[in-house]
Protein backbone atom coordinates (compact mmCIF):
# COMPACT_ATOMS: atom_id res chain seq x y z
CA UNK A 1 0.00 0.00 0.00
CA UNK A 2 2.81 2.37 0.91
CA UNK A 3 4.74 1.58 -2.27
CA UNK A 4 1.71 2.17 -4.50
CA UNK A 5 0.92 5.48 -2.79
CA UNK A 6 4.54 6.62 -3.05
CA UNK A 7 4.79 5.65 -6.73
CA UNK A 8 1.64 7.63 -7.56
CA UNK A 9 2.89 10.56 -5.48
CA UNK A 10 6.28 10.58 -7.27
CA UNK A 11 5.09 10.02 -10.85
CA UNK A 12 1.80 11.91 -11.03
CA UNK A 13 2.72 14.63 -8.50
CA UNK A 14 -0.90 15.24 -7.40
CA UNK A 15 -2.13 17.34 -4.49
CA UNK A 16 -2.96 14.14 -2.65
CA UNK A 17 -2.96 10.36 -2.90
CA UNK A 18 -5.16 7.89 -1.08
CA UNK A 19 -4.80 4.13 -1.50
CA UNK A 20 -6.87 1.41 0.15
CA UNK A 21 -6.14 -2.28 -0.37
CA UNK A 22 -8.18 -5.27 0.71
CA UNK A 23 -6.19 -8.50 0.86
CA UNK A 24 -7.07 -12.08 1.68
CA UNK A 25 -4.60 -14.00 3.84
CA UNK A 26 -4.24 -17.17 1.78
CA UNK A 27 -1.72 -18.60 4.24
CA UNK A 28 -4.35 -18.45 7.00
CA UNK A 29 -7.06 -19.79 4.70
CA UNK A 30 -5.10 -22.81 3.45
CA UNK A 31 -3.05 -24.01 6.39
CA UNK A 32 -2.77 -23.72 10.12
CA UNK A 33 -5.83 -22.02 11.56
CA UNK A 34 -7.82 -22.33 8.30
CA UNK A 35 -9.74 -19.14 8.93
CA UNK A 36 -11.68 -18.80 5.66
CA UNK A 37 -12.59 -15.10 5.74
CA UNK A 38 -9.29 -13.68 6.90
CA UNK A 39 -9.16 -10.22 5.32
CA UNK A 40 -6.83 -7.28 5.94
CA UNK A 41 -7.53 -3.73 4.82
CA UNK A 42 -4.62 -1.28 4.68
CA UNK A 43 -4.48 2.38 3.69
CA UNK A 44 -1.84 4.94 2.87
CA UNK A 45 -2.24 8.70 2.45
CA UNK A 46 -0.10 11.48 1.02
CA UNK A 47 -0.56 15.25 0.65
CA UNK A 48 -4.10 16.59 1.07
CA UNK A 49 -5.43 13.21 2.15
CA UNK A 50 -2.92 13.13 4.99
CA UNK A 51 -2.90 16.81 5.97
CA UNK A 52 -6.59 17.75 5.71
CA UNK A 53 -8.86 15.77 8.08
CA UNK A 54 -12.01 16.68 6.11
CA UNK A 55 -10.51 15.45 2.83
CA UNK A 56 -9.27 12.23 4.46
CA UNK A 57 -12.62 11.58 6.15
CA UNK A 58 -14.53 12.11 2.90
CA UNK A 59 -12.18 9.78 1.00
CA UNK A 60 -12.48 7.04 3.62
CA UNK A 61 -16.25 7.45 3.93
CA UNK A 62 -16.80 7.28 0.16
CA UNK A 63 -14.39 4.42 -0.43
CA UNK A 64 -15.90 2.31 2.35
CA UNK A 65 -19.57 3.29 1.75
CA UNK A 66 -20.44 0.25 -0.35
CA UNK A 67 -17.66 -1.95 0.98
CA UNK A 68 -18.55 -5.61 1.10
CA UNK A 69 -15.55 -7.88 1.62
CA UNK A 70 -15.26 -10.44 -1.13
CA UNK A 71 -14.88 -14.00 -0.20
DOKOLZA-375094 format. One record per residue: residue in one letter; residue number from 1; x negated, y, z of N, C-alpha, C, O, CB in turn. Coordinates in Angstrom, 1 decimal. Glycine has a CB too. Example, Ala and Ser with C-alpha at 12.3 -4.5 7.8 and 13.67 -1.06 7.14 Angstrom:
2
+---+-----+--------+--------+--------+--------+--------+--------+--------+--------+--------+--------+--------+--------+--------+--------+--------+
: r :   k :   n_px :   n_py :   n_pz :  ca_px :  ca_py :  ca_pz :   c_px :   c_py :   c_pz :   o_px :   o_py :   o_pz :  cb_px :  cb_py :  cb_pz :
+---+-----+--------+--------+--------+--------+--------+--------+--------+--------+--------+--------+--------+--------+--------+--------+--------+
: A :   1 :  -13.2 :   -5.7 :    7.8 :  -12.3 :   -4.5 :    7.8 :  -13.2 :   -3.3 :    7.8 :  -14.2 :   -3.3 :    8.5 :  -11.3 :   -4.5 :    9.0 :
: S :   2 :  -12.8 :   -2.2 :    7.1 :  -13.7 :   -1.1 :    7.1 :  -12.9 :    0.0 :    7.9 :  -13.4 :    1.1 :    8.0 :  -14.1 :   -0.6 :    5.7 :
+---+-----+--------+--------+--------+--------+--------+--------+--------+--------+--------+--------+--------+--------+--------+--------+--------+
//
This chain:
71
+---+-----+--------+--------+--------+--------+--------+--------+--------+--------+--------+--------+--------+--------+--------+--------+--------+
: r :   k :   n_px :   n_py :   n_pz :  ca_px :  ca_py :  ca_pz :   c_px :   c_py :   c_pz :   o_px :   o_py :   o_pz :  cb_px :  cb_py :  cb_pz :
+---+-----+--------+--------+--------+--------+--------+--------+--------+--------+--------+--------+--------+--------+--------+--------+--------+
: X :   1 :   -0.8 :   -1.2 :    0.0 :    0.0 :    0.0 :    0.0 :   -0.9 :    1.2 :    0.0 :   -0.6 :    2.2 :   -0.8 :    0.9 :    0.0 :    1.2 :
: X :   2 :   -1.9 :    1.2 :    0.8 :   -2.8 :    2.4 :    0.9 :   -3.6 :    2.6 :   -0.4 :   -3.7 :    3.7 :   -0.9 :   -3.8 :    2.2 :    2.1 :
: X :   3 :   -4.0 :    1.5 :   -1.0 :   -4.7 :    1.6 :   -2.3 :   -3.9 :    2.1 :   -3.4 :   -4.3 :    2.9 :   -4.2 :   -5.3 :    0.2 :   -2.7 :
: X :   4 :   -2.6 :    1.7 :   -3.5 :   -1.7 :    2.2 :   -4.5 :   -1.5 :    3.7 :   -4.3 :   -1.5 :    4.4 :   -5.3 :   -0.4 :    1.4 :   -4.5 :
: X :   5 :   -1.2 :    4.1 :   -3.1 :   -0.9 :    5.5 :   -2.8 :   -2.1 :    6.3 :   -3.1 :   -2.0 :    7.4 :   -3.7 :   -0.6 :    5.7 :   -1.3 :
: X :   6 :   -3.3 :    5.8 :   -2.8 :   -4.5 :    6.6 :   -3.0 :   -4.8 :    6.7 :   -4.5 :   -5.2 :    7.8 :   -5.0 :   -5.8 :    6.0 :   -2.3 :
: X :   7 :   -4.6 :    5.6 :   -5.3 :   -4.8 :    5.7 :   -6.7 :   -3.9 :    6.7 :   -7.4 :   -4.3 :    7.4 :   -8.2 :   -4.6 :    4.3 :   -7.3 :
: X :   8 :   -2.6 :    6.6 :   -7.0 :   -1.6 :    7.6 :   -7.6 :   -2.1 :    9.0 :   -7.2 :   -2.0 :    9.9 :   -8.0 :   -0.2 :    7.3 :   -7.0 :
: X :   9 :   -2.5 :    9.3 :   -6.0 :   -2.9 :   10.6 :   -5.5 :   -4.1 :   11.1 :   -6.3 :   -4.1 :   12.2 :   -6.7 :   -3.3 :   10.5 :   -4.0 :
: X :  10 :   -5.1 :   10.2 :   -6.5 :   -6.3 :   10.6 :   -7.3 :   -6.0 :   10.8 :   -8.8 :   -6.5 :   11.8 :   -9.3 :   -7.3 :    9.5 :   -7.1 :
: X :  11 :   -5.3 :   10.0 :   -9.4 :   -5.1 :   10.0 :  -10.8 :   -4.0 :   11.1 :  -11.3 :   -4.3 :   11.9 :  -12.2 :   -4.7 :    8.7 :  -11.4 :
: X :  12 :   -2.9 :   11.0 :  -10.6 :   -1.8 :   11.9 :  -11.0 :   -1.9 :   13.3 :  -10.4 :   -1.5 :   14.3 :  -11.0 :   -0.5 :   11.3 :  -10.6 :
: X :  13 :   -2.5 :   13.4 :   -9.2 :   -2.7 :   14.6 :   -8.5 :   -1.4 :   15.4 :   -8.3 :   -1.2 :   16.5 :   -8.6 :   -3.7 :   15.6 :   -9.2 :
: X :  14 :   -0.4 :   14.6 :   -7.7 :    0.9 :   15.2 :   -7.4 :    0.9 :   16.0 :   -6.1 :   -0.1 :   16.1 :   -5.4 :    2.0 :   14.1 :   -7.3 :
: X :  15 :    2.0 :   16.6 :   -5.8 :    2.1 :   17.3 :   -4.5 :    2.3 :   16.3 :   -3.3 :    2.0 :   16.6 :   -2.2 :    3.3 :   18.3 :   -4.5 :
: X :  16 :    2.8 :   15.2 :   -3.7 :    3.0 :   14.1 :   -2.6 :    3.1 :   12.8 :   -3.3 :    3.6 :   12.6 :   -4.4 :    4.1 :   14.5 :   -1.8 :
: X :  17 :    2.8 :   11.8 :   -2.5 :    3.0 :   10.4 :   -2.9 :    3.6 :    9.6 :   -1.7 :    3.1 :    9.7 :   -0.6 :    1.6 :    9.7 :   -3.3 :
: X :  18 :    4.6 :    8.8 :   -2.1 :    5.2 :    7.9 :   -1.1 :    5.3 :    6.5 :   -1.7 :    5.8 :    6.4 :   -2.8 :    6.5 :    8.4 :   -0.6 :
: X :  19 :    4.8 :    5.5 :   -1.0 :    4.8 :    4.1 :   -1.5 :    5.4 :    3.2 :   -0.4 :    4.9 :    3.3 :    0.8 :    3.4 :    3.6 :   -1.9 :
: X :  20 :    6.3 :    2.4 :   -0.8 :    6.9 :    1.4 :    0.2 :    6.8 :    0.1 :   -0.5 :    7.2 :   -0.1 :   -1.7 :    8.3 :    1.8 :    0.6 :
: X :  21 :    6.3 :   -0.9 :    0.2 :    6.1 :   -2.3 :   -0.4 :    6.8 :   -3.3 :    0.6 :    6.6 :   -3.2 :    1.8 :    4.7 :   -2.6 :   -0.6 :
: X :  22 :    7.6 :   -4.2 :    0.0 :    8.2 :   -5.3 :    0.7 :    7.5 :   -6.5 :    0.3 :    7.4 :   -6.8 :   -0.9 :    9.7 :   -5.4 :    0.5 :
: X :  23 :    6.9 :   -7.3 :    1.2 :    6.2 :   -8.5 :    0.9 :    6.7 :   -9.7 :    1.7 :    7.1 :   -9.6 :    2.8 :    4.7 :   -8.3 :    1.1 :
: X :  24 :    6.7 :  -10.8 :    1.0 :    7.1 :  -12.1 :    1.7 :    5.8 :  -12.8 :    2.1 :    4.8 :  -12.9 :    1.3 :    7.9 :  -13.0 :    0.7 :
: X :  25 :    5.8 :  -13.3 :    3.3 :    4.6 :  -14.0 :    3.8 :    4.7 :  -15.5 :    3.4 :    5.3 :  -16.3 :    4.2 :    4.5 :  -13.9 :    5.4 :
: X :  26 :    4.2 :  -15.8 :    2.3 :    4.2 :  -17.2 :    1.8 :    3.5 :  -18.1 :    2.7 :    3.9 :  -19.3 :    2.8 :    3.7 :  -17.3 :    0.4 :
: X :  27 :    2.4 :  -17.7 :    3.4 :    1.7 :  -18.6 :    4.2 :    2.6 :  -19.0 :    5.4 :    2.5 :  -20.1 :    5.9 :    0.4 :  -17.9 :    4.8 :
: X :  28 :    3.5 :  -18.1 :    5.9 :    4.4 :  -18.5 :    7.0 :    5.6 :  -19.3 :    6.5 :    6.2 :  -20.0 :    7.3 :    4.8 :  -17.2 :    7.7 :
: X :  29 :    5.9 :  -19.1 :    5.2 :    7.1 :  -19.8 :    4.7 :    6.7 :  -21.2 :    4.4 :    7.6 :  -22.1 :    4.4 :    7.6 :  -19.1 :    3.5 :
: X :  30 :    5.5 :  -21.5 :    4.0 :    5.1 :  -22.8 :    3.5 :    4.4 :  -23.7 :    4.5 :    4.6 :  -24.9 :    4.4 :    4.2 :  -22.6 :    2.3 :
: X :  31 :    3.8 :  -23.2 :    5.4 :    3.1 :  -24.0 :    6.4 :    3.2 :  -23.5 :    7.8 :    3.8 :  -22.4 :    8.0 :    1.6 :  -24.1 :    6.0 :
: X :  32 :    2.7 :  -24.2 :    8.7 :    2.8 :  -23.7 :   10.1 :    4.2 :  -23.5 :   10.6 :    4.9 :  -24.5 :   10.8 :    2.0 :  -22.4 :   10.3 :
: X :  33 :    4.5 :  -22.3 :   10.9 :    5.8 :  -22.0 :   11.6 :    7.0 :  -22.2 :   10.6 :    8.2 :  -22.3 :   11.1 :    5.8 :  -20.6 :   12.1 :
: X :  34 :    6.8 :  -22.2 :    9.3 :    7.8 :  -22.3 :    8.3 :    9.0 :  -21.4 :    8.5 :   10.2 :  -21.8 :    8.5 :    8.3 :  -23.8 :    8.3 :
: X :  35 :    8.7 :  -20.2 :    8.8 :    9.7 :  -19.1 :    8.9 :   10.1 :  -18.6 :    7.5 :    9.3 :  -17.9 :    6.9 :    9.2 :  -18.0 :    9.8 :
: X :  36 :   11.3 :  -19.0 :    7.1 :   11.7 :  -18.8 :    5.7 :   11.9 :  -17.4 :    5.2 :   11.7 :  -17.0 :    4.1 :   12.9 :  -19.6 :    5.4 :
: X :  37 :   12.3 :  -16.5 :    6.1 :   12.6 :  -15.1 :    5.7 :   11.6 :  -14.1 :    6.4 :   12.0 :  -13.1 :    6.9 :   14.0 :  -14.7 :    6.2 :
: X :  38 :   10.3 :  -14.5 :    6.3 :    9.3 :  -13.7 :    6.9 :    8.9 :  -12.6 :    5.9 :    8.2 :  -12.8 :    4.9 :    8.0 :  -14.5 :    7.3 :
: X :  39 :    9.4 :  -11.4 :    6.2 :    9.2 :  -10.2 :    5.3 :    8.4 :   -9.1 :    6.1 :    8.7 :   -8.8 :    7.2 :   10.5 :   -9.7 :    4.7 :
: X :  40 :    7.5 :   -8.5 :    5.4 :    6.8 :   -7.3 :    5.9 :    7.1 :   -6.1 :    5.0 :    7.0 :   -6.2 :    3.8 :    5.3 :   -7.5 :    6.1 :
: X :  41 :    7.4 :   -5.0 :    5.6 :    7.5 :   -3.7 :    4.8 :    6.5 :   -2.8 :    5.3 :    6.4 :   -2.4 :    6.5 :    9.0 :   -3.1 :    5.0 :
: X :  42 :    5.7 :   -2.3 :    4.3 :    4.6 :   -1.3 :    4.7 :    4.9 :    0.0 :    3.9 :    5.5 :    0.0 :    2.8 :    3.2 :   -1.9 :    4.4 :
: X :  43 :    4.3 :    1.1 :    4.4 :    4.5 :    2.4 :    3.7 :    3.2 :    3.2 :    3.8 :    2.4 :    3.0 :    4.8 :    5.7 :    3.2 :    4.2 :
: X :  44 :    3.0 :    4.0 :    2.9 :    1.8 :    4.9 :    2.9 :    2.3 :    6.3 :    2.3 :    3.0 :    6.3 :    1.3 :    0.6 :    4.3 :    2.1 :
: X :  45 :    1.8 :    7.4 :    2.9 :    2.2 :    8.7 :    2.5 :    1.0 :    9.6 :    2.2 :    0.0 :    9.4 :    2.9 :    3.2 :    9.4 :    3.5 :
: X :  46 :    1.1 :   10.5 :    1.3 :    0.1 :   11.5 :    1.0 :    0.8 :   12.8 :    0.8 :    2.0 :   12.9 :    0.4 :   -0.8 :   11.1 :   -0.2 :
: X :  47 :    0.1 :   13.9 :    1.0 :    0.6 :   15.2 :    0.7 :    1.9 :   15.6 :    1.3 :    2.0 :   15.4 :    2.5 :    0.7 :   15.4 :   -0.8 :
: X :  48 :    2.8 :   16.1 :    0.5 :    4.1 :   16.6 :    1.1 :    4.9 :   15.5 :    1.8 :    5.5 :   15.8 :    2.8 :    5.0 :   17.1 :   -0.1 :
: X :  49 :    4.7 :   14.3 :    1.4 :    5.4 :   13.2 :    2.2 :    4.8 :   13.0 :    3.5 :    5.5 :   12.5 :    4.4 :    5.4 :   11.9 :    1.3 :
: X :  50 :    3.6 :   13.3 :    3.7 :    2.9 :   13.1 :    5.0 :    3.1 :   14.4 :    5.9 :    3.3 :   14.3 :    7.1 :    1.4 :   12.8 :    4.8 :
: X :  51 :    3.0 :   15.5 :    5.2 :    2.9 :   16.8 :    6.0 :    4.3 :   17.4 :    6.3 :    4.4 :   18.1 :    7.3 :    2.1 :   17.8 :    5.2 :
: X :  52 :    5.3 :   17.1 :    5.5 :    6.6 :   17.7 :    5.7 :    7.6 :   16.7 :    6.2 :    8.0 :   15.8 :    5.5 :    7.1 :   18.4 :    4.4 :
: X :  53 :    8.0 :   16.8 :    7.5 :    8.9 :   15.8 :    8.1 :   10.2 :   15.7 :    7.3 :   10.7 :   14.5 :    7.2 :    9.1 :   16.1 :    9.5 :
: X :  54 :   10.7 :   16.7 :    6.8 :   12.0 :   16.7 :    6.1 :   11.9 :   15.9 :    4.8 :   12.7 :   15.1 :    4.4 :   12.5 :   18.1 :    5.8 :
: X :  55 :   10.8 :   16.2 :    4.1 :   10.5 :   15.5 :    2.8 :   10.3 :   14.0 :    3.1 :   10.8 :   13.1 :    2.4 :    9.3 :   16.1 :    2.1 :
: X :  56 :    9.5 :   13.6 :    4.1 :    9.3 :   12.2 :    4.5 :   10.6 :   11.5 :    4.9 :   10.9 :   10.4 :    4.4 :    8.2 :   12.1 :    5.6 :
: X :  57 :   11.4 :   12.2 :    5.7 :   12.6 :   11.6 :    6.1 :   13.6 :   11.3 :    5.0 :   14.2 :   10.3 :    4.9 :   13.3 :   12.5 :    7.2 :
: X :  58 :   13.7 :   12.3 :    4.1 :   14.5 :   12.1 :    2.9 :   14.0 :   10.9 :    2.0 :   14.8 :   10.1 :    1.6 :   14.6 :   13.4 :    2.1 :
: X :  59 :   12.7 :   10.9 :    1.8 :   12.2 :    9.8 :    1.0 :   12.5 :    8.4 :    1.6 :   13.0 :    7.5 :    1.0 :   10.7 :   10.0 :    0.8 :
: X :  60 :   12.2 :    8.3 :    2.9 :   12.5 :    7.0 :    3.6 :   14.0 :    6.7 :    3.7 :   14.3 :    5.5 :    3.5 :   11.9 :    7.1 :    5.0 :
: X :  61 :   14.8 :    7.7 :    3.9 :   16.2 :    7.4 :    3.9 :   16.8 :    7.0 :    2.6 :   17.5 :    6.0 :    2.5 :   17.0 :    8.7 :    4.4 :
: X :  62 :   16.3 :    7.6 :    1.5 :   16.8 :    7.3 :    0.2 :   16.2 :    5.9 :   -0.3 :   16.9 :    5.1 :   -0.9 :   16.4 :    8.4 :   -0.8 :
: X :  63 :   15.0 :    5.7 :    0.0 :   14.4 :    4.4 :   -0.4 :   14.9 :    3.2 :    0.3 :   14.9 :    2.1 :   -0.2 :   12.9 :    4.5 :   -0.3 :
: X :  64 :   15.4 :    3.4 :    1.5 :   15.9 :    2.3 :    2.3 :   17.4 :    2.3 :    2.4 :   18.0 :    1.3 :    3.0 :   15.4 :    2.4 :    3.8 :
: X :  65 :   18.1 :    3.2 :    1.7 :   19.6 :    3.3 :    1.8 :   20.3 :    2.0 :    1.3 :   21.2 :    1.5 :    1.9 :   20.0 :    4.5 :    0.9 :
: X :  66 :   19.8 :    1.5 :    0.2 :   20.4 :    0.2 :   -0.4 :   19.5 :   -1.0 :   -0.2 :   19.6 :   -1.9 :   -0.9 :   20.8 :    0.4 :   -1.8 :
: X :  67 :   18.6 :   -0.9 :    0.8 :   17.7 :   -2.0 :    1.0 :   18.3 :   -3.2 :    1.5 :   19.0 :   -3.3 :    2.5 :   16.6 :   -1.5 :    2.0 :
: X :  68 :   18.2 :   -4.3 :    0.7 :   18.6 :   -5.6 :    1.1 :   17.4 :   -6.5 :    0.8 :   17.1 :   -6.8 :   -0.3 :   19.8 :   -6.1 :    0.3 :
: X :  69 :   16.7 :   -7.0 :    1.9 :   15.5 :   -7.9 :    1.6 :   15.9 :   -9.0 :    0.7 :   17.0 :   -9.6 :    0.8 :   15.0 :   -8.4 :    2.9 :
: X :  70 :   15.0 :   -9.3 :   -0.2 :   15.3 :  -10.4 :   -1.1 :   14.7 :  -11.7 :   -0.5 :   13.8 :  -11.7 :    0.3 :   14.6 :  -10.2 :   -2.5 :
: X :  71 :   15.4 :  -12.8 :   -0.8 :   14.9 :  -14.0 :   -0.2 :   15.7 :  -15.2 :   -0.5 :   15.3 :  -16.3 :    0.0 :   14.7 :  -13.9 :    1.2 :
+---+-----+--------+--------+--------+--------+--------+--------+--------+--------+--------+--------+--------+--------+--------+--------+--------+
//
